[in-house]
Amino acid sequence: LKLLSSALERLDSEVLQSIANQRIVLHRERTFREGNAVQGRDVHLVVNRTLKSQLRKIDRHLLGTLSKLDQYWFKRAEQLLPNVVSLLQVRSVMGDFVYSGDGRGNTMSAEDAVLWCGKMLRSRDAFDLAFENVVDFNFTILVHSDFDSPYVDIPASMATSTMISVRSDCPPGVLLAWLCSEEARSFSDKIKLIENHKILEMKHLAKVKKSLKARQVIRVCSPPEGMGPFFD
């Protein structure tokens, strides 16, 4: 990292601008053969004395094109996600690209999110027919690309969770079947109960704060497992 930082400091502004916001992967000399630095959407560099020279030889036009492509996918995802929220009648839909958008490992790229949205929206007729008399769900959907998990995954601890996980390759029919299940409605009802309890808790804590003339009062114990009343 020190070598990279030193090399970057000696580059002109035009070169620096071309690699801004790019994912840089550093390699040791013995583990990577020098070649085309731009591979896929990554910039690969070998950590040695030629680092500055490698940075100058990067194909800036290609990097610029990839950067514009990434911006397009993110913008398109932002446009489509609200439509999917309305279609599925959930609180919100998020992709884990929001947190780590490189599309590597178990995370999805903005492009994956756009393709997933398109897949759901093309099944609009089926969702509209199934949800004709359905009240909106209270949970959020997190779309991800961890293919070792089930298509639809409910968190192990329901006491505080308000989100379900859906794989990016989940067929619309599978998601629709789950949303129409008793399990989905039960989970949604539990979330509403959690929210009501939180409102009640905040009211009680505010009364305690006022009585004690305290600066702040918080709960540090865990909520009841069965989600019964916080206060009797």
BELWO-V785764 format. One record per helix or strand. SS is the DSSP state (hx for helix, st for strand). FROM is the first residue (numbers start at 1). TO is the last residue. Records with the same first field share a line. If there is no record, write none. Layout:
BEGIN
SS->FROM-TO + FROM-TO
END
This chain:
BEGIN
hx->2-9 + 13-19 + 29-31 + 51-56 + 60-88 + 96-98 + 110-121 + 124-130 + 172-179 + 182-212
st->23-27 + 38-39 + 42-46 + 92-95 + 140-144 + 152-154 + 163-167
END
